[in-house]
Amino acid sequence: LYSHPGTYSSYVDAKHQRLAEEQTIVDNAKRALRKETEWMRRMPKARSTKSQARIDRFYELQKVANSKSNKDTSKLQIEAQKTRLG
């Protein structure tokens, strides 16, 4: 949940700005993921190994690119107490 002080129009503007920033983060992660995927598919040259830090970064980029792009903000679930008051 996000709270925003001010009017509804300023909230809508802030929401559009926040969504644009999130989309930029996802786009950057996808671009970096393409490069890292290409690197992961290449075999290491003779007597060398792949850097473990770079492999870990690849898996982190996968999570960021997949989780943020599949985010669904249209669902809202509200549970109410179902006892009768009278």
C-alpha positions in Angstrom: 0.0 0.0 0.0 1.1 3.5 -0.7 0.0 6.6 1.1 0.3 10.0 -0.4 -0.3 13.4 1.3 -2.2 15.8 -0.8 -4.9 15.8 -3.4 -6.0 12.9 -5.6 -4.5 14.5 -8.7 -1.1 14.7 -7.1 -1.5 11.0 -6.0 -2.2 10.0 -9.6 0.8 11.9 -10.8 3.0 10.3 -8.2 1.6 6.9 -9.1 2.4 7.4 -12.8 5.9 8.5 -11.9 6.4 5.5 -9.6 5.2 3.1 -12.3 7.5 4.7 -14.9 10.5 4.3 -12.5 9.6 0.6 -11.9 9.3 0.0 -15.6 12.8 1.6 -16.1 14.2 -0.7 -13.5 12.7 -3.7 -15.2 13.9 -2.6 -18.7 17.5 -2.1 -17.4 17.4 -5.5 -15.7 16.2 -7.2 -18.9 18.9 -5.5 -20.9 21.6 -6.6 -18.5 20.0 -10.1 -18.3 20.4 -10.5 -22.1 24.2 -9.8 -21.8 24.6 -12.0 -18.8 22.6 -14.8 -20.5 24.9 -14.7 -23.5 27.9 -14.8 -21.1 26.5 -17.7 -19.2 25.9 -19.7 -22.4 29.6 -19.4 -23.4 31.9 -22.0 -22.3 34.9 -20.9 -20.2 38.2 -21.0 -22.0 40.9 -23.5 -21.1 41.8 -23.7 -17.4 39.5 -20.9 -16.4 36.2 -20.9 -14.5 33.2 -18.6 -14.5 33.2 -16.0 -11.8 30.8 -17.1 -9.0 29.8 -13.4 -8.2 28.8 -12.9 -11.9 26.8 -16.1 -11.8 25.0 -14.9 -8.6 24.3 -11.6 -10.3 22.8 -13.4 -13.3 20.3 -15.2 -11.0 19.4 -12.0 -9.2 18.8 -10.2 -12.5 16.5 -13.1 -13.5 14.4 -12.6 -10.4 14.2 -8.8 -10.8 13.2 -9.0 -14.5 10.6 -11.7 -13.9 9.0 -10.6 -10.7 8.5 -6.9 -11.4 7.2 -7.4 -15.0 4.5 -9.9 -13.8 3.3 -7.7 -10.9 -0.5 -7.4 -10.9 -1.8 -4.3 -9.1 -5.5 -4.8 -10.0 -6.3 -7.3 -7.2 -7.6 -6.3 -3.8 -8.9 -8.7 -1.2 -10.9 -7.5 1.7 -12.1 -9.8 4.4 -15.0 -8.8 6.6 -16.3 -10.3 9.8 -19.5 -12.3 9.0 -21.3 -12.1 12.3 -24.7 -10.5 12.7 -24.8 -7.4 14.8 -28.5 -7.3 15.8 
